[in-house]
Amino acid sequence: QAHLVESGGGLVQPGGSLRLSCAASGIAFSNYGMSWYRQPLGKEREVVALISSAGSSTTYGDSVKSRFTISRDNAKNSVYLQMNSLKPEDTAVYYCSARHKIAGTRYWGQGTQVTVSS
């Protein structure tokens, strides 16, 4: 059974940095494209960043381009989100998601809270 566990969230001041991690188990990790989504309180979930199954391609939401970097380590079944120059509007619950590159089956983690505030 697929299991995604996010970690690394917390409270950070504006301009600061955080690194989120997502550890996957129960899936053939290298067959899954991975992504990070976020959902601010009272708003819809939005895509933050995506990375292909081999890690050769990445895509970012417009609001995080040049500030966030997604990466993965297929040997560790993990995906990461390095977040720099954080802004209060980055405050949200951040979710890790895995999507099979052929079948399209999608799994979600439980989310981790990121709060950017002084």
LOFIDO-877501 format. One line per 10 residues: number of its first residue (from 1); their letters; for each residue x negated, y negated, z of C-alpha. Coordinates in nm, 2 decimals. Layout:
<nodes>
NUM = a = X Y Z  ...
</nodes>
This chain:
<nodes>
1 = qahlvesggg = 0.00 0.00 0.00  -0.13 -0.34 -0.10  -0.24 -0.57 0.18  -0.38 -0.92 0.15  -0.50 -1.11 0.45  -0.60 -1.47 0.44  -0.83 -1.64 0.69  -1.01 -1.97 0.73  -0.73 -2.21 0.77  -0.72 -2.48 1.04
11 = lvqpggslrl = -0.72 -2.85 1.12  -0.97 -3.07 0.94  -1.02 -3.44 0.91  -0.96 -3.62 0.57  -1.28 -3.59 0.36  -1.37 -3.26 0.53  -1.41 -2.91 0.39  -1.27 -2.57 0.46  -1.33 -2.23 0.30  -1.04 -1.99 0.28
21 = scaasgiafs = -1.09 -1.62 0.24  -0.86 -1.34 0.13  -0.94 -0.98 0.19  -0.75 -0.72 -0.02  -0.69 -0.35 0.05  -0.48 -0.08 -0.10  -0.53 -0.20 -0.46  -0.79 -0.16 -0.73  -0.91 -0.51 -0.68  -1.11 -0.55 -1.00
31 = nygmswyrqp = -0.78 -0.49 -1.20  -0.61 -0.79 -1.05  -0.62 -1.15 -1.13  -0.63 -1.35 -0.80  -0.48 -1.68 -0.72  -0.42 -1.93 -0.44  -0.09 -2.10 -0.40  0.03 -2.35 -0.14  0.36 -2.46 0.01  0.39 -2.79 0.19
41 = lgkerevval = 0.66 -2.80 0.45  1.00 -2.85 0.29  0.85 -2.83 -0.06  0.82 -2.56 -0.33  0.53 -2.33 -0.36  0.27 -2.44 -0.62  -0.03 -2.29 -0.78  -0.37 -2.42 -0.66  -0.62 -2.20 -0.85  -0.65 -1.88 -1.04
51 = issagsstty = -0.94 -1.65 -1.13  -0.94 -1.36 -1.38  -1.00 -1.01 -1.27  -1.37 -1.02 -1.38  -1.42 -1.37 -1.24  -1.50 -1.51 -1.58  -1.22 -1.75 -1.61  -1.07 -2.00 -1.36  -0.79 -2.25 -1.37  -0.69 -2.52 -1.13
61 = gdsvksrfti = -0.39 -2.73 -1.05  -0.43 -3.09 -1.15  -0.42 -3.22 -0.79  -0.72 -3.01 -0.68  -0.95 -3.02 -0.99  -1.31 -3.11 -0.91  -1.24 -3.07 -0.53  -1.16 -2.70 -0.50  -1.34 -2.40 -0.62  -1.21 -2.04 -0.65
71 = srdnaknsvy = -1.44 -1.75 -0.65  -1.43 -1.37 -0.60  -1.65 -1.09 -0.49  -1.52 -0.76 -0.64  -1.77 -0.56 -0.43  -1.61 -0.70 -0.12  -1.25 -0.70 -0.25  -1.23 -1.06 -0.16  -1.14 -1.40 -0.31  -1.23 -1.74 -0.17
81 = lqmnslkped = -1.12 -2.10 -0.20  -1.37 -2.37 -0.12  -1.19 -2.69 -0.05  -1.39 -3.01 -0.04  -1.28 -3.38 0.00  -0.96 -3.27 0.16  -0.67 -3.51 0.17  -0.36 -3.53 0.40  -0.15 -3.42 0.10  -0.35 -3.09 0.09
91 = tavyycsarh = -0.17 -3.00 0.41  0.03 -2.68 0.34  0.05 -2.31 0.40  -0.20 -2.14 0.16  -0.12 -1.80 0.02  -0.34 -1.55 -0.16  -0.18 -1.36 -0.44  -0.29 -1.06 -0.66  -0.14 -0.99 -1.00  -0.22 -0.68 -1.20
101 = kiagtrywgq = -0.38 -0.77 -1.53  -0.17 -0.54 -1.73  0.14 -0.43 -1.53  0.20 -0.78 -1.38  0.27 -0.64 -1.04  0.23 -0.91 -0.78  0.14 -0.91 -0.41  0.13 -1.18 -0.16  -0.05 -1.24 0.17  0.11 -1.38 0.48
111 = gtqvtvss = -0.04 -1.73 0.44  -0.27 -1.95 0.64  -0.20 -2.30 0.76  -0.43 -2.59 0.65  -0.37 -2.92 0.81  -0.56 -3.23 0.70  -0.52 -3.51 0.96  -0.72 -3.76 1.16
</nodes>
